[in-house]
Amino acid sequence: MNGEPWYGVGRNGQAFFRWDRASRDPTDRLFFAIPAEQMIASVLESRALAWQRELGLGGKLVRPNHRHISLAMLGNYDGLPKLLVEDACYAGSLVRAQVFDVSFNRLSAFGGGALVLRASDGIPQFEAFWRAFTAALLDSPLRPFVPNSIEPHVTLLRDKARVPRVEQRPVEPIGWTVREFVLVHSFLRQDRYQVIRRWQLSGQDDAHAVM
């Protein structure tokens, strides 16, 4: 199948998935993510500004409170489908995972125009969380949204013209302890996020929701 899954609700009230675009001009996006800790977001901001100047990049810096590790995109819509949000909250409640650490030590281009931080040798603890997270989605109505693979990264800025010419290089590691993951409503073209639900991780292979 081509394209991304799109969640819809039929006249009978039943949810369904299609693999074409829901709208040519969507206004809303829903996704799961791991937010950067507030203190780390400030460090990322100062580093991003320094690298932007050093590399002569234009574009737009990601807002400090928008910096995150993406987990799963749930599509773009004209208004979020209520049942999709409910299904996403249900799927998030199924995740059983421990607190873990992440660290990023390489600066590189990603996705044709994003300047990001990546990990050179993977993040084993993230991979354990990822298995628990995807297992929960696979056991929910959101199964079609589960990515085949993931490379954890944090986007710093976007510049489609100049970022692709940036050569990957090692940098001083930046990391934090992941204690939660979130469900985010992104208002497209407004540069605005709203966290719909948070789930706190624990040290006992468990997670619980925080409104």
N, CA and C atoms as an extended XYZ file, in Angstrom:
633
Properties=species:S:1:pos:R:3:atomname:S:1:resname:S:1:resid:I:1 pbc="F F F"
N         0.831       -1.184        0.000 N   MET     1
C         0.000        0.000        0.000 CA  MET     1
C         0.876        1.248        0.000 C   MET     1
N         0.397        2.312       -0.642 N   ASN     2
C         1.148        3.550       -0.710 CA  ASN     2
C         0.579        4.572        0.257 C   ASN     2
N         1.413        5.514        0.663 N   GLY     3
C         0.959        6.584        1.518 CA  GLY     3
C         0.932        6.198        2.970 C   GLY     3
N         0.310        7.083        3.766 N   GLU     4
C         0.214        6.873        5.198 CA  GLU     4
C        -1.216        6.497        5.569 C   GLU     4
N        -1.401        5.694        6.629 N   PRO     5
C        -2.759        5.348        7.040 CA  PRO     5
C        -3.509        6.572        7.524 C   PRO     5
N        -4.771        6.620        7.217 N   TRP     6
C        -5.642        7.719        7.608 CA  TRP     6
C        -6.842        7.127        8.310 C   TRP     6
N        -7.166        7.684        9.466 N   TYR     7
C        -8.228        7.166       10.314 CA  TYR     7
C        -9.525        7.884        9.979 C   TYR     7
N       -10.579        7.119        9.750 N   GLY     8
C       -11.877        7.710        9.485 CA  GLY     8
C       -12.969        6.965       10.225 C   GLY     8
N       -14.162        7.545       10.255 N   VAL     9
C       -15.314        6.915       10.895 CA  VAL     9
C       -16.461        6.903        9.897 C   VAL     9
N       -17.001        5.721        9.638 N   GLY    10
C       -18.089        5.573        8.684 CA  GLY    10
C       -19.420        6.034        9.242 C   GLY    10
N       -20.438        6.036        8.396 N   ARG    11
C       -21.770        6.466        8.825 CA  ARG    11
C       -22.344        5.570        9.916 C   ARG    11
N       -21.880        4.336        9.951 N   ASN    12
C       -22.348        3.413       10.987 CA  ASN    12
C       -21.596        3.581       12.309 C   ASN    12
N       -20.682        4.554       12.347 N   GLY    13
C       -19.942        4.802       13.573 CA  GLY    13
C       -18.710        3.949       13.738 C   GLY    13
N       -18.427        3.083       12.775 N   GLN    14
C       -17.272        2.206       12.861 CA  GLN    14
C       -16.031        2.884       12.294 C   GLN    14
N       -14.915        2.683       12.972 N   ALA    15
C       -13.655        3.256       12.504 CA  ALA    15
C       -13.095        2.429       11.357 C   ALA    15
N       -12.361        3.089       10.459 N   PHE    16
C       -11.707        2.383        9.360 CA  PHE    16
C       -10.416        3.110        9.016 C   PHE    16
N        -9.565        2.444        8.260 N   PHE    17
C        -8.307        3.027        7.816 CA  PHE    17
C        -8.263        3.036        6.296 C   PHE    17
N        -7.728        4.130        5.750 N   ARG    18
C        -7.476        4.205        4.317 CA  ARG    18
C        -6.034        4.640        4.129 C   ARG    18
N        -5.522        4.416        2.933 N   TRP    19
C        -4.117        4.767        2.659 CA  TRP    19
C        -4.018        5.868        1.600 C   TRP    19
N        -4.967        6.808        1.647 N   ASP    20
C        -4.858        8.000        0.811 CA  ASP    20
C        -4.920        9.206        1.741 C   ASP    20
N        -4.723       10.358        1.186 N   ARG    21
C        -4.681       11.554        2.030 CA  ARG    21
C        -6.083       11.943        2.458 C   ARG    21
N        -6.222       12.260        3.743 N   ALA    22
C        -7.519       12.667        4.262 CA  ALA    22
C        -7.897       14.057        3.753 C   ALA    22
N        -6.922       14.897        3.522 N   SER    23
C        -7.188       16.261        3.099 CA  SER    23
C        -5.972       16.816        2.386 C   SER    23
N        -6.216       17.681        1.418 N   ARG    24
C        -5.093       18.328        0.738 CA  ARG    24
C        -4.534       19.481        1.568 C   ARG    24
N        -5.288       19.927        2.555 N   ASP    25
C        -4.854       21.056        3.363 CA  ASP    25
C        -5.254       20.815        4.824 C   ASP    25
N        -4.668       19.795        5.469 N   PRO    26
C        -5.072       19.454        6.843 CA  PRO    26
C        -4.659       20.534        7.834 C   PRO    26
N        -5.343       20.551        8.957 N   THR    27
C        -5.094       21.559        9.978 CA  THR    27
C        -4.547       20.969       11.279 C   THR    27
N        -4.661       19.646       11.443 N   ASP    28
C        -4.332       19.035       12.718 CA  ASP    28
C        -3.534       17.744       12.524 C   ASP    28
N        -2.584       17.510       13.429 N   ARG    29
C        -1.770       16.289       13.396 CA  ARG    29
C        -1.755       15.684       14.802 C   ARG    29
N        -1.731       14.360       14.860 N   LEU    30
C        -1.672       13.661       16.141 CA  LEU    30
C        -0.475       12.726       16.128 C   LEU    30
N         0.312       12.729       17.209 N   PHE    31
C         1.464       11.834       17.262 CA  PHE    31
C         1.874       11.545       18.704 C   PHE    31
N         2.553       10.403       18.869 N   PHE    32
C         3.175       10.050       20.136 CA  PHE    32
C         4.619       10.532       20.115 C   PHE    32
N         5.133       10.965       21.276 N   ALA    33
C         6.509       11.451       21.336 CA  ALA    33
C         7.054       11.341       22.754 C   ALA    33
N         8.370       11.436       22.838 N   ILE    34
C         9.068       11.575       24.121 CA  ILE    34
C         9.563       13.015       24.187 C   ILE    34
N         9.046       13.835       25.084 N   PRO    35
C         9.502       15.229       25.153 CA  PRO    35
C        10.876       15.334       25.800 C   PRO    35
N        11.650       16.306       25.365 N   ALA    36
C        12.928       16.589       26.024 CA  ALA    36
C        12.651       17.255       27.364 C   ALA    36
N        13.440       16.906       28.376 N   GLU    37
C        13.301       17.569       29.665 CA  GLU    37
C        13.508       19.074       29.501 C   GLU    37
N        12.857       19.855       30.347 N   GLN    38
C        12.924       21.308       30.216 CA  GLN    38
C        14.355       21.832       30.252 C   GLN    38
N        15.157       21.333       31.183 N   MET    39
C        16.546       21.796       31.289 CA  MET    39
C        17.338       21.424       30.038 C   MET    39
N        17.113       20.218       29.521 N   ILE    40
C        17.812       19.779       28.307 CA  ILE    40
C        17.332       20.560       27.104 C   ILE    40
N        16.047       20.912       27.070 N   ALA    41
C        15.532       21.710       25.954 CA  ALA    41
C        16.262       23.036       25.862 C   ALA    41
N        16.612       23.625       27.009 N   SER    42
C        17.362       24.890       27.012 CA  SER    42
C        18.781       24.682       26.484 C   SER    42
N        19.413       23.562       26.869 N   VAL    43
C        20.749       23.247       26.362 CA  VAL    43
C        20.692       23.036       24.856 C   VAL    43
N        19.688       22.305       24.388 N   LEU    44
C        19.530       22.069       22.954 CA  LEU    44
C        19.346       23.380       22.195 C   LEU    44
N        18.629       24.324       22.796 N   GLU    45
C        18.408       25.614       22.148 CA  GLU    45
C        19.721       26.361       21.953 C   GLU    45
N        20.552       26.422       22.987 N   SER    46
C        21.819       27.149       22.872 CA  SER    46
C        22.763       26.463       21.890 C   SER    46
N        22.785       25.128       21.917 N   ARG    47
C        23.640       24.406       20.970 CA  ARG    47
C        23.140       24.609       19.536 C   ARG    47
N        21.828       24.547       19.353 N   ALA    48
C        21.261       24.717       18.011 CA  ALA    48
C        21.583       26.087       17.441 C   ALA    48
N        21.502       27.125       18.261 N   LEU    49
C        21.838       28.479       17.812 CA  LEU    49
C        23.302       28.564       17.401 C   LEU    49
N        24.175       27.933       18.189 N   ALA    50
C        25.604       27.961       17.871 CA  ALA    50
C        25.885       27.230       16.566 C   ALA    50
N        25.272       26.054       16.377 N   TRP    51
C        25.491       25.301       15.145 CA  TRP    51
C        24.885       26.014       13.943 C   TRP    51
N        23.751       26.681       14.142 N   GLN    52
C        23.142       27.424       13.048 CA  GLN    52
C        24.080       28.506       12.549 C   GLN    52
N        24.697       29.232       13.470 N   ARG    53
C        25.646       30.287       13.083 CA  ARG    53
C        26.894       29.684       12.443 C   ARG    53
N        27.430       28.638       13.058 N   GLU    54
C        28.662       28.027       12.565 CA  GLU    54
C        28.501       27.475       11.157 C   GLU    54
N        27.355       26.857       10.885 N   LEU    55
C        27.133       26.198        9.599 CA  LEU    55
C        26.461       27.105        8.570 C   LEU    55
N        26.127       28.324        8.964 N   GLY    56
C        25.513       29.265        8.035 CA  GLY    56
C        24.138       28.837        7.579 C   GLY    56
N        23.362       28.296        8.495 N   LEU    57
C        22.044       27.788        8.147 CA  LEU    57
C        20.973       28.842        8.347 C   LEU    57
N        19.953       28.783        7.521 N   GLY    58
C        18.789       29.641        7.696 CA  GLY    58
C        17.682       28.828        8.333 C   GLY    58
N        16.517       28.902        7.760 N   GLY    59
C        15.410       28.101        8.246 CA  GLY    59
C        14.913       28.557        9.595 C   GLY    59
N        14.254       27.635       10.284 N   LYS    60
C        13.602       27.979       11.534 CA  LYS    60
C        13.975       26.977       12.608 C   LYS    60
N        14.391       27.475       13.762 N   LEU    61
C        14.687       26.603       14.885 CA  LEU    61
C        13.389       26.029       15.452 C   LEU    61
N        13.440       24.769       15.862 N   VAL    62
C        12.310       24.169       16.568 CA  VAL    62
C        12.203       24.834       17.933 C   VAL    62
N        11.015       25.162       18.360 N   ARG    63
C        10.831       25.804       19.664 CA  ARG    63
C        11.314       24.889       20.773 C   ARG    63
N        11.941       25.451       21.811 N   PRO    64
C        12.473       24.616       22.891 CA  PRO    64
C        11.455       23.648       23.482 C   PRO    64
N        10.212       24.106       23.687 N   ASN    65
C         9.204       23.226       24.282 CA  ASN    65
C         8.563       22.283       23.264 C   ASN    65
N         9.053       22.321       22.016 N   HIS    66
C         8.577       21.389       20.990 CA  HIS    66
C         9.601       20.300       20.686 C   HIS    66
N        10.749       20.346       21.330 N   ARG    67
C        11.788       19.361       21.018 CA  ARG    67
C        11.415       18.010       21.627 C   ARG    67
N        11.538       16.978       20.814 N   HIS    68
C        11.074       15.663       21.235 CA  HIS    68
C        11.686       14.571       20.376 C   HIS    68
N        11.491       13.338       20.794 N   ILE    69
C        11.794       12.157       19.983 CA  ILE    69
C        10.461       11.636       19.479 C   ILE    69
N        10.254       11.633       18.174 N   SER    70
C         8.996       11.126       17.617 CA  SER    70
C         8.906        9.615       17.778 C   SER    70
N         7.709        9.132       18.089 N   LEU    71
C         7.479        7.702       18.249 CA  LEU    71
C         6.567        7.139       17.158 C   LEU    71
N         5.415        7.739       16.963 N   ALA    72
C         4.482        7.244       15.941 CA  ALA    72
C         3.575        8.380       15.498 C   ALA    72
N         3.495        8.600       14.189 N   MET    73
C         2.600        9.597       13.625 CA  MET    73
C         1.238        8.957       13.377 C   MET    73
N         0.181        9.642       13.793 N   LEU    74
C        -1.171        9.098       13.660 CA  LEU    74
C        -1.985        9.828       12.607 C   LEU    74
N        -1.316       10.625       11.781 N   GLY    75
C        -1.985       11.215       10.631 CA  GLY    75
C        -2.305       12.693       10.765 C   GLY    75
N        -2.649       13.301        9.612 N   ASN    76
C        -3.059       14.702        9.515 CA  ASN    76
C        -4.541       14.761        9.154 C   ASN    76
N        -5.261       15.709        9.763 N   TYR    77
C        -6.711       15.743        9.612 CA  TYR    77
C        -7.226       17.182        9.612 C   TYR    77
N        -8.481       17.336        9.211 N   ASP    78
C        -9.209       18.590        9.394 CA  ASP    78
C       -10.020       18.439       10.670 C   ASP    78
N        -9.393       18.719       11.797 N   GLY    79
C       -10.008       18.439       13.082 CA  GLY    79
C        -9.718       16.995       13.467 C   GLY    79
N        -9.290       16.757       14.679 N   LEU    80
C        -8.922       15.401       15.085 CA  LEU    80
C       -10.168       14.539       15.283 C   LEU    80
N       -10.183       13.342       14.698 N   PRO    81
C       -11.299       12.424       14.948 CA  PRO    81
C       -11.338       12.021       16.420 C   PRO    81
N       -12.489       12.172       17.057 N   LYS    82
C       -12.615       11.887       18.484 CA  LYS    82
C       -12.246       10.441       18.798 C   LYS    82
N       -12.690        9.507       17.965 N   LEU    83
C       -12.406        8.097       18.235 CA  LEU    83
C       -10.921        7.787       18.100 C   LEU    83
N       -10.240        8.488       17.203 N   LEU    84
C        -8.796        8.296       17.073 CA  LEU    84
C        -8.092        8.705       18.365 C   LEU    84
N        -8.475        9.850       18.918 N   VAL    85
C        -7.878       10.306       20.172 CA  VAL    85
C        -8.159        9.295       21.277 C   VAL    85
N        -9.382        8.781       21.330 N   GLU    86
C        -9.730        7.792       22.356 CA  GLU    86
C        -8.914        6.519       22.181 C   GLU    86
N        -8.766        6.077       20.934 N   ASP    87
C        -7.975        4.870       20.678 CA  ASP    87
C        -6.509        5.086       21.040 C   ASP    87
N        -5.997        6.288       20.754 N   ALA    88
C        -4.601        6.583       21.081 CA  ALA    88
C        -4.396        6.600       22.595 C   ALA    88
N        -5.339        7.177       23.324 N   CYS    89
C        -5.232        7.186       24.787 CA  CYS    89
C        -5.301        5.764       25.334 C   CYS    89
N        -6.146        4.943       24.733 N   TYR    90
C        -6.230        3.546       25.161 CA  TYR    90
C        -4.914        2.824       24.892 C   TYR    90
N        -4.345        3.023       23.703 N   ALA    91
C        -3.084        2.366       23.357 CA  ALA    91
C        -1.970        2.806       24.304 C   ALA    91
N        -1.908        4.099       24.611 N   GLY    92
C        -0.887        4.583       25.521 CA  GLY    92
C        -0.993        3.948       26.899 C   GLY    92
N        -2.223        3.686       27.315 N   SER    93
C        -2.421        3.090       28.645 CA  SER    93
C        -1.948        1.646       28.704 C   SER    93
N        -1.720        1.009       27.558 N   LEU    94
C        -1.268       -0.380       27.524 CA  LEU    94
C         0.244       -0.522       27.665 C   LEU    94
N         0.980        0.576       27.514 N   VAL    95
C         2.440        0.514       27.530 CA  VAL    95
C         2.938        0.178       28.931 C   VAL    95
N         3.834       -0.791       28.994 N   ARG    96
C         4.480       -1.165       30.249 CA  ARG    96
C         5.984       -1.017       30.055 C   ARG    96
N         6.567       -0.002       30.656 N   ALA    97
C         7.990        0.288       30.414 CA  ALA    97
C         8.614        0.991       31.594 C   ALA    97
N         9.929        0.869       31.689 N   GLN    98
C        10.692        1.477       32.764 CA  GLN    98
C        11.297        2.809       32.332 C   GLN    98
N        11.615        3.623       33.324 N   VAL    99
C        12.416        4.831       33.101 CA  VAL    99
C        13.743        4.412       32.460 C   VAL    99
N        14.249        5.229       31.520 N   PHE   100
C        15.506        4.892       30.862 CA  PHE   100
C        16.231        6.154       30.422 C   PHE   100
N        17.493        6.000       30.040 N   ASP   101
C        18.326        7.129       29.615 CA  ASP   101
C        18.510        7.133       28.102 C   ASP   101
N        18.588        8.337       27.531 N   VAL   102
C        18.923        8.507       26.117 CA  VAL   102
C        20.100        9.465       26.021 C   VAL   102
N        20.893        9.314       24.969 N   SER   103
C        22.026       10.201       24.737 CA  SER   103
C        22.288       10.281       23.239 C   SER   103
N        22.545       11.500       22.756 N   PHE   104
C        22.768       11.736       21.328 CA  PHE   104
C        24.134       12.388       21.136 C   PHE   104
N        24.925       11.842       20.207 N   ASN   105
C        26.306       12.322       20.062 CA  ASN   105
C        26.735       12.570       18.616 C   ASN   105
N        25.764       12.680       17.701 N   ARG   106
C        26.118       12.984       16.313 CA  ARG   106
C        25.151       14.029       15.761 C   ARG   106
N        25.714       15.005       15.060 N   LEU   107
C        24.931       16.041       14.390 CA  LEU   107
C        24.866       15.681       12.918 C   LEU   107
N        23.672       15.694       12.329 N   SER   108
C        23.575       15.307       10.918 CA  SER   108
C        22.301       15.836       10.294 C   SER   108
N        22.254       15.743        8.970 N   ALA   109
C        21.034       16.041        8.229 CA  ALA   109
C        20.131       14.824        8.281 C   ALA   109
N        18.838       15.067        8.179 N   PHE   110
C        17.885       13.970        8.271 CA  PHE   110
C        16.629       14.369        7.512 C   PHE   110
N        16.109       13.461        6.716 N   GLY   111
C        14.823       13.695        6.070 CA  GLY   111
C        14.793       14.817        5.062 C   GLY   111
N        15.922       15.162        4.462 N   GLY   112
C        15.926       16.136        3.373 CA  GLY   112
C        15.977       17.586        3.778 C   GLY   112
N        15.924       17.908        5.063 N   GLY   113
C        15.989       19.313        5.431 CA  GLY   113
C        16.019       19.579        6.919 C   GLY   113
N        16.117       18.531        7.711 N   ALA   114
C        16.141       18.699        9.166 CA  ALA   114
C        17.547       18.492        9.695 C   ALA   114
N        17.993       19.383       10.569 N   LEU   115
C        19.247       19.206       11.284 CA  LEU   115
C        18.901       18.540       12.607 C   LEU   115
N        19.508       17.382       12.865 N   VAL   116
C        19.101       16.589       14.023 CA  VAL   116
C        20.303       16.093       14.807 C   VAL   116
N        20.013       15.659       16.020 N   LEU   117
C        20.962       14.917       16.839 CA  LEU   117
C        20.564       13.449       16.800 C   LEU   117
N        21.578       12.568       16.605 N   ARG   118
C        21.358       11.133       16.550 CA  ARG   118
C        22.358       10.453       17.472 C   ARG   118
N        22.167        9.161       17.655 N   ALA   119
C        23.101        8.358       18.446 CA  ALA   119
C        23.927        7.510       17.492 C   ALA   119
N        25.241        7.471       17.694 N   SER   120
C        26.112        6.755       16.756 CA  SER   120
C        25.962        5.243       16.854 C   SER   120
N        25.710        4.724       18.037 N   ASP   121
C        25.670        3.271       18.219 CA  ASP   121
C        24.320        2.775       18.722 C   ASP   121
N        23.260        3.525       18.442 N   GLY   122
C        21.956        3.119       18.931 CA  GLY   122
C        21.817        3.399       20.418 C   GLY   122
N        20.612        3.179       20.928 N   ILE   123
C        20.321        3.410       22.339 CA  ILE   123
C        19.593        2.167       22.848 C   ILE   123
N        20.334        1.207       23.398 N   PRO   124
C        19.716       -0.062       23.810 CA  PRO   124
C        18.504        0.101       24.709 C   PRO   124
N        18.558        1.038       25.658 N   GLN   125
C        17.420        1.215       26.558 CA  GLN   125
C        16.198        1.758       25.812 C   GLN   125
N        16.454        2.605       24.811 N   PHE   126
C        15.339        3.079       23.990 CA  PHE   126
C        14.723        1.912       23.225 C   PHE   126
N        15.556        1.043       22.722 N   GLU   127
C        15.053       -0.105       21.958 CA  GLU   127
C        14.152       -0.985       22.811 C   GLU   127
N        14.464       -1.128       24.104 N   ALA   128
C        13.601       -1.896       25.004 CA  ALA   128
C        12.259       -1.190       25.169 C   ALA   128
N        12.293        0.135       25.330 N   PHE   129
C        11.040        0.893       25.412 CA  PHE   129
C        10.254        0.772       24.118 C   PHE   129
N        10.959        0.845       22.985 N   TRP   130
C        10.302        0.789       21.684 CA  TRP   130
C         9.556       -0.525       21.497 C   TRP   130
N        10.143       -1.623       21.962 N   ARG   131
C         9.462       -2.916       21.856 CA  ARG   131
C         8.175       -2.912       22.684 C   ARG   131
N         8.238       -2.338       23.871 N   ALA   132
C         7.042       -2.275       24.717 CA  ALA   132
C         5.987       -1.351       24.104 C   ALA   132
N         6.440       -0.226       23.557 N   PHE   133
C         5.508        0.744       22.958 CA  PHE   133
C         4.807        0.150       21.741 C   PHE   133
N         5.573       -0.437       20.831 N   THR   134
C         4.954       -0.995       19.624 CA  THR   134
C         4.077       -2.197       19.947 C   THR   134
N         4.440       -2.971       20.965 N   ALA   135
C         3.596       -4.099       21.364 CA  ALA   135
C         2.219       -3.606       21.795 C   ALA   135
N         2.192       -2.468       22.499 N   ALA   136
C         0.922       -1.900       22.941 CA  ALA   136
C         0.092       -1.428       21.756 C   ALA   136
N         0.719       -0.754       20.787 N   LEU   137
C        -0.023       -0.282       19.618 CA  LEU   137
C        -0.526       -1.441       18.772 C   LEU   137
N         0.287       -2.494       18.676 N   LEU   138
C        -0.129       -3.661       17.897 CA  LEU   138
C        -1.321       -4.369       18.525 C   LEU   138
N        -1.529       -4.149       19.814 N   ASP   139
C        -2.647       -4.769       20.532 CA  ASP   139
C        -3.819       -3.806       20.659 C   ASP   139
N        -3.847       -2.799       19.770 N   SER   140
C        -4.893       -1.781       19.821 CA  SER   140
C        -5.401       -1.504       18.406 C   SER   140
N        -6.434       -0.667       18.249 N   PRO   141
C        -6.905       -0.313       16.906 CA  PRO   141
C        -5.887        0.468       16.078 C   PRO   141
N        -4.783        0.903       16.684 N   LEU   142
C        -3.791        1.716       15.970 CA  LEU   142
C        -2.713        0.891       15.293 C   LEU   142
N        -2.917       -0.401       15.186 N   ARG   143
C        -1.929       -1.281       14.572 CA  ARG   143
C        -1.409       -0.752       13.226 C   ARG   143
N        -2.258       -0.202       12.330 N   PRO   144
C        -1.740        0.271       11.030 CA  PRO   144
C        -0.735        1.413       11.130 C   PRO   144
N        -0.670        2.084       12.273 N   PHE   145
C         0.241        3.211       12.418 CA  PHE   145
C         1.609        2.817       12.953 C   PHE   145
N         1.816        1.566       13.285 N   VAL   146
C         3.090        1.147       13.869 CA  VAL   146
C         4.178        1.189       12.797 C   VAL   146
N         5.233        1.991       12.983 N   PRO   147
C         6.310        2.056       11.980 CA  PRO   147
C         7.071        0.736       11.909 C   PRO   147
N         7.617        0.440       10.747 N   ASN   148
C         8.424       -0.772       10.600 CA  ASN   148
C         9.742       -0.663       11.360 C   ASN   148
N        10.254        0.546       11.485 N   SER   149
C        11.516        0.766       12.187 CA  SER   149
C        11.555        2.212       12.660 C   SER   149
N        12.554        2.502       13.489 N   ILE   150
C        12.698        3.864       13.986 CA  ILE   150
C        14.165        4.149       14.252 C   ILE   150
N        14.569        5.384       13.996 N   GLU   151
C        15.892        5.852       14.387 CA  GLU   151
C        15.681        7.067       15.280 C   GLU   151
N        15.818        6.914       16.586 N   PRO   152
C        15.543        8.036       17.481 CA  PRO   152
C        16.434        9.234       17.183 C   PRO   152
N        15.832       10.410       17.148 N   HIS   153
C        16.574       11.636       16.886 CA  HIS   153
C        15.793       12.818       17.447 C   HIS   153
N        16.484       13.931       17.601 N   VAL   154
C        15.867       15.181       18.054 CA  VAL   154
C        16.118       16.236       16.989 C   VAL   154
N        15.060       16.805       16.440 N   THR   155
C        15.194       17.830       15.400 CA  THR   155
C        15.490       19.183       16.033 C   THR   155
N        16.513       19.856       15.480 N   LEU   156
C        16.934       21.166       15.991 CA  LEU   156
C        16.403       22.312       15.140 C   LEU   156
N        16.496       22.165       13.819 N   LEU   157
C        15.995       23.198       12.913 CA  LEU   157
C        15.726       22.580       11.553 C   LEU   157
N        15.039       23.328       10.703 N   ARG   158
C        14.739       22.868        9.348 CA  ARG   158
C        15.171       23.931        8.347 C   ARG   158
N        15.937       23.497        7.357 N   ASP   159
C        16.401       24.363        6.279 CA  ASP   159
C        16.599       23.449        5.075 C   ASP   159
N        15.582       23.343        4.224 N   LYS   160
C        15.616       22.386        3.114 CA  LYS   160
C        16.716       22.689        2.108 C   LYS   160
N        17.130       23.946        2.009 N   ALA   161
C        18.128       24.315        1.010 CA  ALA   161
C        19.552       23.967        1.448 C   ALA   161
N        19.876       24.218        2.730 N   ARG   162
C        21.273       24.105        3.146 CA  ARG   162
C        21.588       22.920        4.055 C   ARG   162
N        20.620       22.457        4.827 N   VAL   163
C        20.896       21.338        5.737 CA  VAL   163
C        21.369       20.085        5.008 C   VAL   163
N        20.801       19.718        3.827 N   PRO   164
C        21.256       18.491        3.164 CA  PRO   164
C        22.751       18.464        2.858 C   PRO   164
N        23.406       19.634        2.855 N   ARG   165
C        24.841       19.673        2.572 CA  ARG   165
C        25.689       19.524        3.839 C   ARG   165
N        25.032       19.457        4.992 N   VAL   166
C        25.770       19.326        6.254 CA  VAL   166
C        26.302       17.901        6.383 C   VAL   166
N        27.591       17.770        6.644 N   GLU   167
C        28.191       16.453        6.834 CA  GLU   167
C        28.036       16.014        8.287 C   GLU   167
N        27.722       14.737        8.459 N   GLN   168
C        27.550       14.188        9.797 CA  GLN   168
C        28.860       14.293       10.575 C   GLN   168
N        28.757       14.607       11.878 N   ARG   169
C        29.975       14.746       12.678 CA  ARG   169
C        29.664       14.458       14.145 C   ARG   169
N        30.667       14.029       14.916 N   PRO   170
C        30.459       13.784       16.343 CA  PRO   170
C        30.371       15.100       17.103 C   PRO   170
N        29.577       15.117       18.159 N   VAL   171
C        29.448       16.281       19.032 CA  VAL   171
C        29.442       15.796       20.480 C   VAL   171
N        29.582       16.727       21.384 N   GLU   172
C        29.513       16.377       22.803 CA  GLU   172
C        28.130       15.790       23.106 C   GLU   172
N        28.075       14.636       23.755 N   PRO   173
C        26.776       13.978       23.990 CA  PRO   173
C        25.806       14.860       24.787 C   PRO   173
N        24.547       14.788       24.396 N   ILE   174
C        23.462       15.454       25.113 CA  ILE   174
C        22.412       14.383       25.418 C   ILE   174
N        22.027       14.267       26.657 N   GLY   175
C        21.062       13.241       27.005 CA  GLY   175
C        20.238       13.596       28.218 C   GLY   175
N        19.273       12.752       28.519 N   TRP   176
C        18.431       12.948       29.694 CA  TRP   176
C        17.777       11.618       30.061 C   TRP   176
N        17.163       11.601       31.229 N   THR   177
C        16.429       10.427       31.690 CA  THR   177
C        14.981       10.562       31.252 C   THR   177
N        14.505        9.594       30.477 N   VAL   178
C        13.125        9.607       29.976 CA  VAL   178
C        12.206        9.073       31.064 C   VAL   178
N        11.274        9.915       31.489 N   ARG   179
C        10.337        9.537       32.545 CA  ARG   179
C         8.890        9.525       32.069 C   ARG   179
N         8.675        9.940       30.811 N   GLU   180
C         7.309        9.978       30.305 CA  GLU   180
C         7.297        9.960       28.785 C   GLU   180
N         6.154        9.607       28.227 N   PHE   181
C         5.888        9.827       26.811 CA  PHE   181
C         4.515       10.476       26.722 C   PHE   181
N         4.228       11.112       25.586 N   VAL   182
C         3.028       11.944       25.492 CA  VAL   182
C         2.309       11.728       24.162 C   VAL   182
N         1.040       12.127       24.155 N   LEU   183
C         0.237       12.194       22.935 CA  LEU   183
C         0.056       13.671       22.620 C   LEU   183
N         0.479       14.083       21.419 N   VAL   184
C         0.519       15.507       21.067 CA  VAL   184
C        -0.437       15.828       19.929 C   VAL   184
N        -1.156       16.921       20.100 N   HIS   185
C        -1.966       17.516       19.035 CA  HIS   185
C        -1.189       18.708       18.490 C   HIS   185
N        -0.766       18.608       17.236 N   SER   186
C        -0.053       19.695       16.583 CA  SER   186
C        -1.014       20.480       15.698 C   SER   186
N        -1.073       21.791       15.897 N   PHE   187
C        -1.910       22.664       15.071 CA  PHE   187
C        -1.053       23.120       13.893 C   PHE   187
N        -1.283       22.519       12.744 N   LEU   188
C        -0.423       22.764       11.591 CA  LEU   188
C        -0.475       24.222       11.150 C   LEU   188
N         0.688       24.725       10.767 N   ARG   189
C         0.883       26.099       10.310 CA  ARG   189
C         0.663       27.140       11.411 C   ARG   189
N         0.454       26.690       12.646 N   GLN   190
C         0.327       27.616       13.771 CA  GLN   190
C         1.517       27.522       14.715 C   GLN   190
N         2.409       26.529       14.481 N   ASP   191
C         3.568       26.327       15.351 CA  ASP   191
C         3.121       26.215       16.805 C   ASP   191
N         2.084       25.378       17.017 N   ARG   192
C         1.513       25.235       18.353 CA  ARG   192
C         1.242       23.768       18.645 C   ARG   192
N         1.641       23.331       19.839 N   TYR   193
C         1.411       21.969       20.303 CA  TYR   193
C         0.490       21.982       21.523 C   TYR   193
N        -0.293       20.933       21.650 N   GLN   194
C        -1.070       20.710       22.861 CA  GLN   194
C        -0.886       19.254       23.279 C   GLN   194
N        -0.413       19.032       24.498 N   VAL   195
C        -0.276       17.668       25.004 CA  VAL   195
C        -1.643       17.203       25.488 C   VAL   195
N        -2.147       16.154       24.867 N   ILE   196
C        -3.461       15.621       25.216 CA  ILE   196
C        -3.388       14.708       26.427 C   ILE   196
N        -2.337       13.879       26.483 N   ARG   197
C        -2.196       12.940       27.595 CA  ARG   197
C        -0.720       12.642       27.828 C   ARG   197
N        -0.355       12.463       29.080 N   ARG   198
C         0.998       12.064       29.469 CA  ARG   198
C         0.938       10.724       30.172 C   ARG   198
N         1.961        9.908       29.940 N   TRP   199
C         2.082        8.650       30.665 CA  TRP   199
C         3.451        8.618       31.334 C   TRP   199
N         3.448        8.521       32.653 N   GLN   200
C         4.686        8.458       33.413 CA  GLN   200
C         5.206        7.024       33.428 C   GLN   200
N         6.498        6.860       33.136 N   LEU   201
C         7.129        5.558       33.231 CA  LEU   201
C         7.536        5.322       34.678 C   LEU   201
N         7.746        4.076       35.022 N   SER   202
C         8.147        3.753       36.391 CA  SER   202
C         9.332        2.804       36.365 C   SER   202
N         9.772        2.386       37.510 N   GLY   203
C        10.875        1.441       37.600 CA  GLY   203
C        10.414        0.015       37.698 C   GLY   203
N         9.121       -0.226       37.507 N   GLN   204
C         8.582       -1.584       37.657 CA  GLN   204
C         7.884       -2.065       36.392 C   GLN   204
N         8.467       -1.743       35.218 N   ASP   205
C         7.871       -2.158       33.959 CA  ASP   205
C         6.410       -1.737       33.888 C   ASP   205
N         6.155       -0.477       34.154 N   ASP   206
C         4.775       -0.025       34.194 CA  ASP   206
C         4.725        1.436       33.729 C   ASP   206
N         3.545        1.896       33.414 N   ALA   207
C         3.339        3.299       33.066 CA  ALA   207
C         1.940        3.674       33.489 C   ALA   207
N         1.746        4.937       33.861 N   HIS   208
C         0.407        5.360       34.219 CA  HIS   208
C         0.142        6.748       33.647 C   HIS   208
N        -1.129        7.014       33.388 N   ALA   209
C        -1.509        8.266       32.736 CA  ALA   209
C        -1.549        9.406       33.732 C   ALA   209
N        -1.181       10.593       33.233 N   VAL   210
C        -1.284       11.825       33.996 CA  VAL   210
C        -2.038       12.826       33.132 C   VAL   210
N        -3.149       13.310       33.575 N   MET   211
C        -3.963       14.211       32.781 CA  MET   211
C        -3.333       15.608       32.738 C   MET   211
